[in-house]
């Protein structure tokens, strides 16, 4: 079995990272991804804006290094479920 090779093009790695973060955000809060951008205040953190299936706008902080998702407001998941 062969292992996938790493691409020499950093854009491919960034695209994979972005797709992983999009999927993570939508797994945390089902709905429509409105935006995904880097957190200007922290290296390796991203901010996602999701409109939940209930219509609420939810902000998520995604940390690639810690592998965590912080949902704001904190009770948005229970309301969206």
MDAnalysis code that builds the backbone (N, CA, C; Angstrom):
import MDAnalysis as mda
import numpy as np

u = mda.Universe.empty(243, n_residues=81, atom_resindex=np.repeat(np.arange(81), 3), trajectory=True)
u.add_TopologyAttr("name", ["N", "CA", "C"] * 81)
u.add_TopologyAttr("resid", np.arange(1, 82))
u.add_TopologyAttr("resname", ["UNK", "UNK", "UNK", "UNK", "UNK", "UNK", "UNK", "UNK", "UNK", "UNK", "UNK", "UNK", "UNK", "UNK", "UNK", "UNK", "UNK", "UNK", "UNK", "UNK", "UNK", "UNK", "UNK", "UNK", "UNK", "UNK", "UNK", "UNK", "UNK", "UNK", "UNK", "UNK", "UNK", "UNK", "UNK", "UNK", "UNK", "UNK", "UNK", "UNK", "UNK", "UNK", "UNK", "UNK", "UNK", "UNK", "UNK", "UNK", "UNK", "UNK", "UNK", "UNK", "UNK", "UNK", "UNK", "UNK", "UNK", "UNK", "UNK", "UNK", "UNK", "UNK", "UNK", "UNK", "UNK", "UNK", "UNK", "UNK", "UNK", "UNK", "UNK", "UNK", "UNK", "UNK", "UNK", "UNK", "UNK", "UNK", "UNK", "UNK", "UNK"])
u.atoms.positions = np.array([
    [0.845, -1.179, 0.000],
    [0.000, 0.000, 0.000],
    [0.888, 1.238, 0.000],
    [0.612, 2.142, -0.878],
    [1.420, 3.351, -0.960],
    [0.831, 4.449, -0.087],
    [1.686, 5.350, 0.333],
    [1.232, 6.494, 1.120],
    [1.165, 7.702, 0.207],
    [0.214, 8.584, 0.446],
    [0.115, 9.770, -0.399],
    [1.343, 10.653, -0.214],
    [1.820, 11.208, -1.300],
    [2.987, 12.078, -1.213],
    [2.558, 13.495, -0.870],
    [3.448, 14.196, -0.213],
    [3.187, 15.595, 0.116],
    [3.403, 16.439, -1.123],
    [2.562, 17.381, -1.333],
    [2.662, 18.242, -2.491],
    [3.721, 19.316, -2.269],
    [4.400, 19.655, -3.341],
    [5.381, 20.732, -3.277],
    [4.692, 22.095, -3.287],
    [3.425, 22.128, -3.655],
    [2.681, 23.380, -3.750],
    [1.970, 23.659, -2.423],
    [2.355, 24.694, -1.697],
    [1.723, 24.972, -0.399],
    [0.240, 25.328, -0.514],
    [-0.211, 25.734, -1.692],
    [-1.624, 26.063, -1.864],
    [-2.506, 24.831, -1.688],
    [-1.990, 23.668, -2.064],
    [-2.768, 22.438, -1.904],
    [-2.932, 22.126, -0.423],
    [-1.879, 22.276, 0.354],
    [-1.971, 22.067, 1.799],
    [-2.936, 23.038, 2.447],
    [-2.916, 24.289, 2.017],
    [-3.834, 25.286, 2.554],
    [-5.272, 24.959, 2.175],
    [-5.489, 24.499, 0.959],
    [-6.844, 24.116, 0.529],
    [-7.353, 22.935, 1.349],
    [-6.487, 21.973, 1.625],
    [-6.885, 20.823, 2.449],
    [-7.224, 21.278, 3.862],
    [-6.408, 22.171, 4.408],
    [-6.662, 22.696, 5.751],
    [-7.996, 23.427, 5.783],
    [-8.231, 24.269, 4.795],
    [-9.485, 25.028, 4.741],
    [-10.679, 24.082, 4.660],
    [-10.589, 23.056, 3.835],
    [-11.701, 22.107, 3.691],
    [-11.947, 21.365, 5.010],
    [-10.868, 20.979, 5.693],
    [-10.999, 20.295, 6.978],
    [-11.694, 21.203, 7.995],
    [-11.319, 22.474, 8.015],
    [-11.923, 23.417, 8.947],
    [-13.388, 23.673, 8.606],
    [-13.713, 23.766, 7.325],
    [-15.117, 23.921, 6.908],
    [-15.943, 22.733, 7.384],
    [-15.425, 21.532, 7.152],
    [-16.139, 20.322, 7.570],
    [-16.301, 20.273, 9.085],
    [-15.259, 20.675, 9.812],
    [-15.317, 20.679, 11.279],
    [-16.366, 21.663, 11.779],
    [-16.400, 22.857, 11.209],
    [-17.375, 23.870, 11.620],
    [-18.799, 23.369, 11.403],
    [-19.051, 22.753, 10.256],
    [-20.405, 22.289, 9.960],
    [-20.770, 21.033, 10.738],
    [-19.792, 20.276, 11.169],
    [-20.074, 19.130, 12.038],
    [-20.447, 19.621, 13.437],
    [-19.827, 20.717, 13.881],
    [-20.113, 21.277, 15.207],
    [-21.476, 21.956, 15.238],
    [-21.794, 22.695, 14.185],
    [-23.072, 23.410, 14.098],
    [-23.626, 23.196, 12.691],
    [-24.544, 22.249, 12.534],
    [-25.123, 22.004, 11.207],
    [-25.811, 23.259, 10.673],
    [-25.574, 23.537, 9.411],
    [-26.182, 24.702, 8.786],
    [-25.419, 25.108, 7.550],
    [-25.322, 26.405, 7.322],
    [-24.661, 26.977, 6.152],
    [-23.436, 27.755, 6.596],
    [-22.275, 27.412, 6.048],
    [-21.050, 28.142, 6.354],
    [-21.090, 29.488, 5.636],
    [-21.044, 30.567, 6.398],
    [-21.087, 31.911, 5.825],
    [-19.700, 32.442, 5.519],
    [-18.731, 32.169, 6.420],
    [-17.370, 32.638, 6.190],
    [-16.388, 31.822, 7.018],
    [-15.142, 31.826, 6.563],
    [-14.037, 31.186, 7.269],
    [-12.810, 32.032, 7.016],
    [-12.171, 32.489, 8.092],
    [-10.990, 33.332, 7.947],
    [-10.022, 33.064, 9.094],
    [-8.781, 33.457, 8.889],
    [-7.798, 33.292, 9.949],
    [-8.074, 34.288, 11.064],
    [-7.776, 33.878, 12.279],
    [-7.912, 34.756, 13.443],
    [-6.667, 35.627, 13.487],
    [-6.841, 36.911, 13.296],
    [-5.700, 37.827, 13.242],
    [-4.929, 37.894, 14.548],
    [-5.572, 37.526, 15.651],
    [-4.924, 37.631, 16.948],
    [-4.181, 36.394, 17.395],
    [-4.284, 35.285, 16.653],
    [-3.671, 34.047, 17.125],
    [-3.225, 33.176, 15.957],
    [-1.991, 32.720, 16.021],
    [-1.444, 31.830, 15.001],
    [-2.134, 30.471, 15.053],
    [-2.526, 29.939, 13.920],
    [-3.127, 28.618, 13.862],
    [-4.596, 28.562, 14.235],
    [-5.208, 29.737, 14.464],
    [-6.637, 29.758, 14.800],
    [-7.421, 30.376, 13.661],
    [-8.625, 29.864, 13.492],
    [-9.521, 30.323, 12.443],
    [-10.863, 30.683, 13.059],
    [-11.596, 31.563, 12.393],
    [-12.930, 31.982, 12.816],
    [-13.910, 31.589, 11.706],
    [-14.965, 30.877, 12.091],
    [-16.003, 30.495, 11.138],
    [-17.320, 31.118, 11.573],
    [-18.095, 31.553, 10.607],
    [-19.445, 32.055, 10.842],
    [-20.402, 31.071, 10.177],
    [-21.341, 30.540, 10.962],
    [-22.298, 29.560, 10.455],
    [-23.706, 30.050, 10.766],
    [-24.603, 29.893, 9.798],
    [-26.019, 30.097, 10.068],
    [-26.592, 28.711, 10.327],
    [-27.019, 28.484, 11.562],
    [-27.497, 27.161, 11.952],
    [-28.805, 26.837, 11.243],
    [-29.214, 25.587, 11.351],
    [-30.465, 25.167, 10.714],
    [-31.674, 25.879, 11.309],
    [-31.512, 26.464, 12.509],
    [-32.597, 27.233, 13.125],
    [-32.554, 28.705, 12.705],
    [-31.540, 29.083, 11.917],
    [-31.422, 30.457, 11.442],
    [-30.526, 31.338, 12.285],
    [-30.011, 30.814, 13.381],
    [-29.144, 31.594, 14.263],
    [-27.728, 31.698, 13.681],
    [-27.115, 32.876, 13.823],
    [-25.729, 33.057, 13.412],
    [-24.828, 32.668, 14.574],
    [-23.897, 31.762, 14.309],
    [-23.018, 31.226, 15.333],
    [-21.571, 31.445, 14.896],
    [-20.733, 31.877, 15.825],
    [-19.309, 32.047, 15.580],
    [-18.565, 30.882, 16.208],
    [-17.616, 30.327, 15.470],
    [-16.787, 29.242, 15.983],
    [-15.327, 29.649, 15.900],
    [-14.573, 29.336, 16.939],
    [-13.120, 29.511, 16.922],
    [-12.506, 28.127, 16.788],
    [-11.756, 27.916, 15.731],
    [-11.152, 26.629, 15.435],
    [-9.647, 26.731, 15.642],
    [-9.090, 25.865, 16.452],
    [-7.657, 25.869, 16.726],
    [-7.057, 24.586, 16.176],
    [-6.248, 24.706, 15.138],
    [-5.643, 23.535, 14.500],
    [-4.631, 22.851, 15.401],
    [-3.876, 23.616, 16.160],
    [-2.826, 23.030, 16.992],
    [-3.402, 22.284, 18.190],
    [-4.403, 22.851, 18.827],
    [-5.022, 22.212, 19.989],
    [-6.143, 21.256, 19.601],
    [-6.546, 21.309, 18.314],
    [-7.653, 20.484, 17.807],
    [-8.935, 20.731, 18.600],
    [-9.266, 22.018, 18.779],
    [-10.458, 22.384, 19.533],
    [-11.374, 23.269, 18.697],
    [-12.654, 23.248, 19.091],
    [-13.669, 24.114, 18.501],
    [-14.388, 24.800, 19.647],
    [-14.385, 26.118, 19.640],
    [-15.121, 26.901, 20.639],
    [-16.299, 27.544, 19.931],
    [-17.486, 27.339, 20.474],
    [-18.707, 27.839, 19.847],
    [-19.223, 29.026, 20.652],
    [-19.500, 30.131, 19.949],
    [-20.020, 31.339, 20.587],
    [-21.346, 31.706, 19.932],
    [-22.399, 31.957, 20.602],
    [-22.550, 31.850, 22.039],
    [-22.469, 30.394, 22.484],
    [-22.067, 30.177, 23.728],
    [-21.791, 28.838, 24.233],
    [-23.011, 27.914, 24.190],
    [-24.198, 28.435, 24.312],
    [-25.393, 27.592, 24.311],
    [-26.009, 27.432, 22.919],
    [-25.300, 27.860, 21.874],
    [-25.845, 27.787, 20.526],
    [-26.061, 26.345, 20.080],
    [-25.214, 25.438, 20.491],
    [-25.366, 24.046, 20.058],
    [-26.632, 23.437, 20.633],
    [-26.906, 23.694, 21.890],
    [-28.114, 23.119, 22.487],
    [-29.369, 23.706, 21.856],
    [-29.318, 24.976, 21.470],
    [-30.480, 25.584, 20.821],
    [-30.626, 25.086, 19.389],
    [-29.491, 24.782, 18.717],
    [-29.537, 24.349, 17.318],
    [-29.952, 22.896, 17.190],
    [-29.763, 22.123, 18.236],
    [-30.063, 20.676, 18.171],
    [-31.545, 20.397, 18.106],
])
